[in-house]
Amino acid sequence: MPLAQYFNINPNSDEKFVGLPVGTEQNSVEHFGYKHGLKATQIFKSTTSKDGRIWCLMSVGLACYDGVIIDTFGLNGELKNHVLHTIGVDYKNRLWLGSNLGIEVLDISEKSPRSLCFDEVGRIECLTINGDRALFGGTNGLFEKIGDSPTRLFDDPLLKNEAIKSVIQLSNGVIWAISASKGLIDIPQNSPARQSITLPKTVGQPLNLYLTQNHNILVSGKTGFTLLNAQGFPLFTACTGDVVTALCQISSAIWVGCNGRLLKYELSNSEGTAPELMVSDLYVRCINHDKDDNIWLSTDNAALCRISRLRHVYKTNIVPGVKDGYCITETPKGPLVGGTFGLRLPDGNFTLDGIKTWDCLVDNFGKIWSATQSGLYCVVNPQFNIPYKHESSEIYASPCRCLALNNNTLYVGSILGLARNTASGAEEILQPNGERLGYIYSLYNHPDGSLFIATLGNGLWQLTGDILHQIHGGSLSKKENVYSITSNNEDTLFIAHDNFISAKPINQDAKIIVETDEIVAAWSLNLLGSSQLIAGTSNGLVLYEAATGKFIRKLVGASSQTPWEFSTSRSVLVLDDSNILCGTTNGVNSIDTRSLPPPSFQPTAKCKNVKWYSATPELKDDVYYVPTGDWHLVVSVSTHWYADESECLMRIKLNGYEDDWSVFRQISDIYYTSLPKGFYTLDVQIYSPLAGLGPEKTLVSFHVV
């Protein structure tokens, strides 16, 4: 069975989820809490401002995340009231806050918010903004504010003395609201309020309204939810059996917070289809997503959480019971996976319990061979036979590392040397001088029928029939540590050796195309199509251009908290032109490269704040004019980059003072002091392992006079 079919990976699907049973958690959730600067475990709501910052309501005020740090406001007098209930952003990028006392509008163009207006109308629990029109509701009814006009109270008889729990406004001006006693109310433009919409009974008492991107309406209730069109006609309904605390439609799926669970309902499925459990033990109050398709969760018990856009790219732990993966082998019945646990068979059963398995394969007779830390094992029929250990050869009995079936002959590499299995027993392959080859790390079957042999400390060898010779010259020495080999259809050999990757065209010397700072450039090499070279490293999967070795991107998993570590040449398996299986120290994972962010998706440095000490410069046409003297300049940097921001680095260059870029360092404040007369511009560039180098950005310009 092809592994893409085994893992239910459909190459024609826009979004590929591994075929796990319902109830299996498969999304890596990143948590932002006290250690990141949030001063509360409970987050009520969150939203994204037009400039990309994430704003959230805590029990003790307002917080803002900019991709670098979290700033908090409210406790030091930035807000009129820090007991906040609802939040929104208007088209002018102003922040609206509903609090215990009323509604406040903030200018957020600077680092710290600045209050523009405050209407003390009592407790405000809900808010909706459409153009210049803002509607907000609470214990004292429903209010409207248009532009700079005064706030007015809706005096409709149906709304009189009603506490408004939720409100939205449609593009045609119609208002929908939920009141504490009357339930769902709709208010046509220039008409009295009415109760004309009947909800499906499975929803229960309505609790909240959510406007989707395509102008439909989600209604949550005490026992379920429904998706309605603008006329109130149900498009999709689900009974959850529990209170629905949060809803959000993202593409063709509805994400649901319900009784400590985050669920996902696919709209393409029929009503009644079981939802997919995304996360458990998470009490979600609010779900929203940013422009980059990250999902942000405001929770009662885990502060602010994120499910990365990389959920489309990564699927983790797709082989149940496998905590690490040293080798993945495709067989007609499914995958063989080896690791510290032993060997997992295609039917899901395990053998070689507790014996570290470095490589495995199935021969032409259906026998399963395993290279393990304890030697060579063979299983004829795993359902009826226990593994048999081969000790007929010193090579077989020693710790084995790799296997290859070349010209119908089994080759076994161990820490002592190389042997092949013949009718008369083990036959050791020796160097022309009669010595053993030494530590065999990996074997590679070349399309021309020869066998390439990677050794540690004894270079690269090629076996053609019975003729063994060493490959050296150019960037390859006779005493290299060689880890992995692959080739393309143009007869170019790619070799991972020491901290290099070299390309060796046929009949030419090897030439270095990649040099890394890591001791081992790649434990595993493979090709994706004919143009991209895949390197499994000690800290993630790296993609290079095969022709030039140019870095494309680095993939370390869906969360930087769980980096992927590769440890053998058999731990990367290409399924097709876009899907890759990765055996790492965190289990067997898959990557869909077609869902990777586009090249334009890059981190960009932004100027968060400019602070001058012991000087009061004049700002004219975006240039600061500051006199010479004993002053200090501090420039704060943000990114609004929410992919692998914890791994990002920056470099800086002060033009007019520095000729070269600085070394890369953690993103942090930039300091300069008492510079001589001259004109200066500060350029900053962000590096992301996922996306590479972002654009060079000038953050501040100043003239010392």
MIVOZA-89723 format. One record per residue: z negated, y negated, x of N, C-alpha, C in turn. Coordinates in steps of 0.1 Angstrom, whole numbers, plus 5000, padded with zeros to 4 digits. Atoms other than C-alpha are relative to their C-alpha. Layout:
ZYXZYXZYX...
//
This chain:
500050125008500050005000500049885009500050124993500949665014498749924998501350065001497749475022500049874991499950115009498949165003499850044986500249945013499049384972498650054998501349945000495749554981499049894997501050115002493949214982500549914989499650085011495849084952500549865004499550134996497548804972501449994996498650025005500648684954500749895007499350104993503048504977500749904992499350095008504648334948499149914991501050085008501448194933499749875007500350134994500547834938498650005005501449994996496847914941499650155001500349854998495848254956498550025001501449964999492448394949500050155002500149854998491548734963499450074988500349935012491148994937498650065000501449955000487349014936499650024985500449985014485549144905499349884995500750125007484148884880498650015004501450014996480748774892499850005015500150004985481548774929500149855005500050144995480748444947501050005012499050004990483648344969500249865006499850134995483247974975498949965009501050054991481447825004499649864996500550135005479247544991499349935012500750084990478247265015499049914993501150085006474947095008499749885008500450134994474046735015498649974994501350025005470346685013499249915009500950094992467346535032500549985014499650024986468746605067501249915001498950094999471846405058499749864995500450135003469946115045499749984985500350015014469546185008498550014998501550005001465946104997499550074987500449935012465946334966500750134999499349875003466646694957500849994987499350015013467746594922501049885000499050105001471046404919500650014986499750005014471946294884501550004998498550025002475646184887500649965014499350054988478246104914501449964995498650045002481645934915500649955013499350044988484245824940500649864998499550145001485045454946501550005004498650004997488645344951500350015015499849994986488145324988499650145006500349864995487045694990498650035002501449974998483345664993499450084988500749925010481045904974498749944997501250075004478345734954499350104990500749915009475545924937498649944996501350055006472445854916498950105003501249934997469145974929498949964990501250035008465745974912499449875006500650114994464845694936501149895004499050104997468045484937501450055001498649984998471645484948500350055014499649954987473245674977501549995002498650014997476645634994500350085012499649914988478345895017501449955004498750054995481245765038500750095010499449914991482146075058499350015013500750004988479745995086498550014997501549995004476245915072499949964985500450045014474545865038499149885001500950125001473145515031499450014986500750015013470545465003499749864997500350145004469945154983499150014987500850015012467445054957498549975003501450014997464045084973499649875007500350134993464444754993500549884993499650125008465544534965501549984998498650025002469344584965500450014986499649985014469344694929498949934991500950065009467744534898499050114995500949895004466344874888500550135007499649884993466345204908499950124992500149885009465745434878501450014993498650005004469445514873500450124992499649895009471245724846501550035000498649995001474945664848500749915010499350074990477645534871501550004997498650015001481245424871500649905009499350094991483945244891501149944992498850065008486444984876501249985010498750014992489944904888499949905011500350094989488544624910499150055011500949934991486444874929498649944999501450055002483244734915499250124994500949895005480344974908499249964988500850035012478744984874498850104999501149925001475245124870499249984987500950005011473245214839498750045003501449974995469545204844499050004988501050015010466245204825500049864993500150145005466644824820501349954994498750065006470344774813501250045009498849984992473744754830500249905011499850094989474444614864501450035007498749994993477744544882499849965014500250024986477944564920501349985007498950014991480344434946499650095012500349914990480644714971501049995012499050034989483144554995499350005014500750004987480444525022499250135001500849884998478144795036498950014990501049995010475344705012500549944987499650055013476044654975499449864997500550135004475644304961500249984985500050015014474744244925500849884995499150105006477344044905499449954986500650045013475744054870499150114996501049905006472944234851499749964986500350025014472644264814498850094996501249935003469144364803500050044985499749965014470044564771499250134997500849885002467544854775500750125007499649884993468045204787501550034997498649965001471745294794500250145006499949864996472645664796501550045002498649964999476545664794500849885002499150114996479445454805501450045001498649974998483145444803500849865002499250124996485645184818501450034999498649995001489245134809500649865002499550144997490844824826498949905000501150105001488744514817499050044990500949965011486944694789499050105005501049904997483644864796499150024988500849965011481645054770498850075006501249934995478045164776499050024989500949965011475545334754498650045005501349964997471845404753499150004988501049995011468645394732500249894990499850115009469645054717501449994994498750005006473145144706501150005010498850004992476645104719500449855002499750144995477644794739501449995005498650024995481044644749499949875008499850124992481844404777501550005005498650014997485444284782500149885011499950104990486144104815498749935003501250074998483643824821499349954988500650055012482843774785498650064998501449945002479243834773500050144994500249865006478044184764499749984985500350005014478144254727499650134995500549885006476444514705500950044989499349955011478544724682499150004987500950015012477144644647500550084989499549915010478944924629498950074993501149945007476745064601499750145004500349864996477245424613499350015013500650004987476045324647498649935001501250085000473045114636498850095003501249934995469845224653500250145006499749874994471645514669499950005015500149994986470845624704501350075005498749954996474245684721499850085013500249914989474245984745501250015009498749994992477945984756501049924993498950085005481045774752501250005009498850014993484645774762501049914992499050075007487645554754501450055004498749944997491145684751501049895003499050104996494345504763500549924988499650075012495145404727498949914994501150095004491845214724499050074991500949925009490145484702498750035009501349974994486445534711499450134994500849895005484645864709498649995006501450014996480845874711499250124994501049905006477946124706498749924999501350065002474845994690498950114998501149905001471446164689499950074987500249945014471446214651501350034993498749985008475046194639501050095007499149914993476746404666501249925004498750064995480446324674500549904990499550115008481745994661501349955007498950064994485145844666500249864993499950135004485945474663501449955002498650054998489645384657499949855003499950144996490745044670500049914987500150095011489744764646499650074986500449935012488245014621498650055001501349965000484845134611499850145007500349874994483245434629500050104989500049895010483545774612499750135007500349874995482746134616501150094995498849935005486246294612500450125009499749894992486246544640499150124999500849875002485046904634500250085012500049914988484147104665499950144996500249855002484447484668498550035000501449965001481147644658499450055013500549944987480847824692499549895009500450104991480247484709498549974997501450045003476947414691499949854999500250145000475447074690500749935011499350074989477646834710499049925009500950064991476046694741500749895008499450104991478546514763501550004998498550015001482246394764500549975014499450024987484546404794501549984997498650035001488046254796500750065012499249934989490546464816501149915005498950084994493346334838501249994991498850005009495946424812499649954985500450075013494046234784499550094989500649915009492546534767498549975001501450035001488846544758499250145001500949884999486246804769498749964993501350025007483146834747499150125004501049894997480047024760499050014988500949985011477547174736498850095005501249924996474347374735500450155002499649864999476247704733501450025005498649994995479747634746500749875003499350124999482447384751501450024994498650005005485947294739500849895006499050104995489047114751500849954988499350055012490546884724501149915005499050104997493746674724499549874994500550135004493546304715499949994985500150005014493946394678498850094995501249925004490846624679500450144998499649865002492846954678499550085012500549914989491147234699501250075007499149934992493247354728499550125007500749894993490747584744498549994997501449995004487247694734499350125007500749894994484647904751498550004996501449985003481248034741499250045013500749964988478848034771498650064996501349955003475648124752498949925005501150084994473747864771500549855000499750145000473647484773501049975012499050054990476647334791499649875005500650124994475347074815501049915007498950084993478646964832501350064997498749955002482346994827501049915008498950074993485446894847501350085000498749924999489146994844500649955013499350024987490847024878501250095000498849935001494447124876500050094987499949915012494747434853498750074997501349935002491047524854498949904995501250085005487847394837498850065008501249964993484747404859498849964991501050015009481547444840498650025006501449984997477847394848499350054989500749945011475747624827498950095004501149924998472247754831499950065014500149964986472147774869501250075005498749944995475747884872501149905000498850075000478947724882501250104996498949915005481847884862501349945001498750055000485547854863500850074989499249945011487747914832501549955003498650034998491547934838500649984986499450035013493447764810501250094997498849905002496348014815499550134993500649885006493948284803499749984985500350025015493348354766498649984998501450025004490248244749499250145000500849875000487448504754500150075013499949944987488548594789498849965008501250034993485548624811500349905011499850104990485148324834499750065014500349964986484848354872498849925004501250064995481448294886500249955014499750064987481848054915498749995008501350014993478147984924498950034991501249975009474848104911498849925006501250074996471347954913500249855004499750144998472747604912500149934986500150075013471747374883500849875001499150104998474647144880499949904988500150115010474346804862501449934998498850085001477746654870501050065010498949954992481146774884501149905000498850084999483846554897500850045013499349974988486546564923500749885006499450124994488046314948501550025001498550004998491646234957500550115008499549894992491746514982499750134995500249885008490746774956498750075005501349944998487246834969499249994987500950005012484746924942498649965004501350054997481446734942499150044988500949955009478446874924498749935001501350065000475346674914499150104993500849895004472546924910498549964998501550025002468846944899499250065012500849934991467847174927500650015014499449994987470247134957500749875004499550134997470946764958501549994998498650025001474646684964500750125007499349884994477046984970501549974999498550015000480747014978500650135001499149894998483247284974501349945005498950064993485947194998501450024994498649975003489647154991500550125007499649894992489947425017499750134992500149885008488947674989501450064997498649955002492747694984500550085012499549954988493147795020499250135004500849894995490248025028499450094989500749905009488948335010499150085009500949944990485848475027499450134994500749875003484248825028500850074989499249935010487148985010499950155000500249864999486249335021498550024998501549985003482849425004499450095010500849924991480249565027500249985015499650034986481849435059499449875004500650124995479649185077500749945012499250054989481949155107501250095001498749924999485449265115500649995014499449994986486549375150501550044999498649955001489849535138500450024986499449985014492049545107501350075002498749924998494749815105500550034986499349975013497249845077500450145000499649865002497750195064500750014986499449985013499750335034499049994988501049995010496550365014499149874999500850124999495050025023499549975014500550044987493149865051498950095006501249954992490950025078499449885006500750114994488349785090498850065008501049964991486149845120499149885004500950104995483049655132498750065005501349954995479449695142499450104991500549915010478749885110500650145001499349885000481250155118501549984995498650015004484550215100500050014984499950005014485350125064501450054997498749935004488050345048500749934988499250075011490750225023499350024986500649985013488750384994498749934998501250075000485750175002498850075005501149934994483650445017499949975015500250034986482250425052499850135008500349894991482150655082499649945014500450044987480950635118498849904998501050095003477850465104499249955013500850064989476250225130500750015013499349994987478850305157501049895000499150124999480549985168501550055003498649965000484250035162500949895004499150114995486749825182501450014996498649995004490049965171500150134992499849885008491450225146501550004996498749985005494750365135500250144993499749875006496350645115501350055006498849954993498750875133501050064989499049955008501851045119499650124991500549885008499751345106498949964990501050055009497351125087498650005006501350014993494551155112499549865003500650134997492250855116499350005013500550014987491550765152499249875002500850124998488750525162499649995014500550044987488050355195498649944998501450055003484250305195499249985013500950024989481450195218499550145005500549874996480450565219501150105004498949924997483950695227501150024990498849975009487050835209499650094989500349915011486550975174501350024992498949975009488951145150499550064987500349945013488751215113501350054994498849945006491251455098500049984985500050035014490151425062498649944997501350075001487351165056499250044988500849955012486451315022499350135002500649874998485551655036499550025014500349974986485251625074499249895006500750104992482751445096500849965012499250044988484251245125499750095012500149914988484951455156500149915013500050084988484151305190500750085011499249944989486651375218499449975013500750014987484951435251500750075011499249924990487751625269500449925012499650094989488451325291498949905003501050104997486151085309500449864994499550125007488350805294499650014986500449995014487750935259498549994998501450005002484050975264499349875003500650134997483450625278500349914988499750105011483350315256501449964999498550035002486850275242500149874993499850145005488349945233501349994991498750035008491949985219500850135000499249885003494450235206501549954997498650035003498250245203500850134998499149895003500750485188501449965005498850044994503750455211500950125002499149894999506750685207499350134996500849895006504550915186499050065008501149964991502050945213498849904999501250085001498450825210499649965014500650064987497250595239498749944997501450045001493550525244499649925012500550084989492250235264498549994999501550014999488650235276499649915011500450094990486550045300500250065014499749944987487550295327501550015003498649994997491250315322500850044987499149975011494150435300500450155001499549865001495050785288500850024988499349975012497450945264499750144996500349875006496951235241501350094999498849915000499451515248499650144995500349875006499751875236499150085009500949934991497951985267498749935003501250074998495151735264500249865005499950144995494351395278500749995013499350024987496651265305499849855004500350134996495450965324501249935006499050084994497850685333499449925012500550064987497350575369500949905005499250104993498550285390500950085010499249944990501350365415499250055012500849964988498650385442499050114997500949895004496850655422498649954995501350055006493950425411500149984985500050035014492850375376500349864997499750135004493950075357498849914997501250075002490349975350499849964985500450045013489049795319501349964992498950025009491749815292499549924988500550085011491249535267500950014987499149985012494349565244501350065004498749944998497649745240500949944990499050065009500849605225501350085001498849935001503849795213501249894999498950105000506949585223501250064992498849955008510049605200501050095008499149924992511949755230499550155002500549874999509750065228499050025012500950004989507649985259498649974995501450035003503849955259499549905011500750104991502149645274498550025000501449964997498649695288499349885005500850124996496149405290498750055006501249954993493349465315499149885003500950104995490349265325499850025015500150004985490549185362501250075007498949934993493749385369501349964994498750055004496449175352500650074988499249955011499249275328500950115005499149894996501149605330500950044989499049955010504149755312500350145003499749864999504750125306501250034992498849965007508250235298500350155003500049854997508350615294498950035009501049964990506550735325500049905011499950104989507350425346499049884997501050115002504350185350500249905011499950114990504749845367499249884995500850115003502749535369500949874998499350125003503949205354499249885006500750114993503148905376501149905005499150114996504648585389499949884991500250125008504648235377498549974998501450035003501348165359499250134999500849885001500348535359499850065014500349944988498548675389499750154998500349865001497749035397498650034996501449975003494048995391499549924987500350085012494148815357499150084991500649955012491848875328501049984988499050015011494448945300499450064988500749965012493248965265500950044988499249975011496148975241501549975003498650024998499948995239500750014987499149995011502548935213501449955004498650054997506348855212500749964988499250045011508948705191501450075000498749945001512448805181501049965011499150054990513948605210499650065014500449944988512348835236499249925009501050074992509648595247498750064998501349945001506348745255499049895001501050104999503248535248498750085004501149934993500148625269498849915000501350074999496548515265499350055012500749964988494948525299499149895005501150104996491748355311500049894990500150115009491748005296501449954997498750045002495547995293500850094990499049925007498348105270501349975007498750024993501648165288501150064992498849955006505148225276500950065011499249934990507348475295501350044993498749955005511048485285500450125008499549884993512848805294500649975014499550014986513648835332499749865006500550134994511748505339498550015002501450004998508348425352499349934989500850065010505548335329499749855003500350144999504847965323498949964990501150045009501647815309500549904989499650105011502147645275498749954993501350055005498447615265498950025010501250004991495347535286498849954992501250045008491947525269498849985009501350024993488447415278499150124999500749885002487147745266500350105011499849904989486748035291501150094996499049915005488948255269500949924990499150075009491948085254500250064987499849935012492448355228499750145002500249865000491048695221501150084993499049935008493848765197501249904999498850085001497448645196500950064989499049955009500048675168500949894997499050105004503048495154500149994985499850025014503348345120501549954998498650024999507048355113500550005014499550004987508948265144499649875007500350134994507647915150498649975003501450034998503847925150499350115007500849914993501548095174498649994995501350005005498248205161499050065011501049954990495248235184498650014994501449985004491948385174499149985012500950044988489248215196498650034996501449995003485548215199499549914990500550105010485347925175501249964991499050035010488047955149501450055004498649964998491748025145500849875003499250124996494147785163501550034998498649995002497747725154500749915010499250084990500247615181501550024996498649985000503947555182500450105010499749894991505347875197500949955011499050044990508147695215499449915011500550104991506047425232498550025003501549994999502347525228499349884995500750125006501647195210499050044990501049975010498447205191500449954986499750045014498947205153498749974992501350025007495447255138499150125004501149904998492247455141499350034987500649965013490747655112498750075004501349944997487047735114499350054988500749955012486347845079499849894990500150105011485647675046498849915002501250084997482347535060499750005015500350014986481447415094498750085003501249934998478147595089500250155003499749864998479847935092501350015008498850004992482347905121500550155002499449874998484748195126500150045015499949964986484448385159500850135000499149884998487148635169499550075013500549934988486248905194501050115005499149904995489249145198501449964997498650035002493049145199500550064987499649945012493149345167499449934987500850075011491149095145500949904992499250095007494148895133501250084995498949925005496749055110500849914991499150085008499748865096500650094988499549925012500548985060501449964997498650045003503648775054500149865006499750134994505048425062498949904998501050115003501948245049498650065000501449955001498948485046499650085012500649944988496748595074498650064997501449945001493748835075499349985013500850034988491048745100498750095000501249934998488348985112499149925009500950084992485448765124498650054999501449975000481748775130499449974986500450035013481448655094500750084989499349925010483448935078501549995001498550015001487048975068500449894991499750115008488548655056501549984999498550025001492048545045500349855001499550145000494048225051501349994994498750035006496848095030500649875007499550114992498747865054500949904991499250085009500947735026499249904992500950095007497947575010499349905010500650094990496947395042500449854997499650145003496847015039501249965008498850054993500046835048499749935013500250074988500546675082499549864998500450145003499946335066498549994997501549995003496346455057499349995013500750034987494546295087498849914999501150095000491246135094500349865005499750144995491445755097498749935001501250084998488745535112500149884992500150125008487545255090498849925005501150084995485344965098499049994988501050005011482145005078499249875000500850124999480244705092500249945014500050074987480444435119498749915000501350074999477044295130499949935013500250084988476544015155498549965002501450044997473143955172500049895010500150124991472243625189501349925000498850085001475543475177500449994986499550015013477043335146501549965001498650034998480843365150500649954987499250055011483443195128501150114998498949905004485743435109501249934994498850075005489243305105501250095002498849925000492343505095499750145007500449874996490443835102499750015015500450004986489543725138498749925001501350064997485943645149500249915012500150094988485543345172498649985004501450004996482343375192500049935014500150064987481243155221499450105011500649924989480243305255498549984999501450005000476643385259499450144999500849875001473943655255500050054986499949955013475143815223500350155000499849855002475444175210500950024988499149965011478144325188499850154997500149865004477644645168501050024989499049975010480544795149499750144995500249875006479845085125501350054994498749945003482545335118499850104989500049905010483245545087501450065000498749935001486045785078500550024986499649955014486045875041500850135001499349874998487246215054499150114997501049895005485746515036500650135001499449864997487346825052499150075010500849944990485646905085499349895008500650124994483846575091498950025010501149984990480846725109500550045013499449964987483246855136500849895006499150114995485146525140499449925012500450084988485046315172500849874999499250124999486145965180500249965014499950074987487445775210500449864997499850145002487645405214500749935012499450094990489445135234499949864996500150145003488644765236501149935008498850074993492044605244499649865004500450134994491644305267498850035009501249964992488644485284500250135007499849864995489544855288501550044999498649964999492844995299500250144994499849865004492245355289499050034988500949955011490745545259498850065006501349934996487145665262500250154998500049865003486346025262499650024985500449975014485846185227498550025000501449995002482346165214499750004985500450005014480446195181500249864994499850125007481245935155498749924999501250075000478645665159500349855001499850154998478045285162500649975014499450044988479945105189499449875004500750114995478244845211500749935011499550084989479444555232499149885002500950114997477444275249500649905009499750114991478243935263501350015008498749994993481943975271500549875005499550134995483743715292501149954990499050065009486243475276501350095000498849925002489343645262500250054985499749955014490943805231499950155001500349865000489844155222500350064987499849925012490844415197499450145002500649874999488844735191500850104993499249895006490945045185499150135000500849885002489345365172501050114995499249895004490945705168499150124997500849885004489446015150500750135003499449864998490046375160499350104991500549895009489646655135500650135005499549874996489847025145501150054990499149955010491647085112501349935001498850085001494146805113500549935013499650064987494346695149499649855001500350144998494446325160500549924988499650095010494446065133500749885006499350124995496245725136499049915008500850114993495045455160499849884990500350105009493345195139499249885007500750114995492244845149498949964990501150025009488744795134499549855000500550134999487844445146500849925011499450094990489444155165499149885002500850124997487543875182500449935012499750094989488043585206498849945005501250064994485343495230500549875007499550134996485743115237498949935008
//
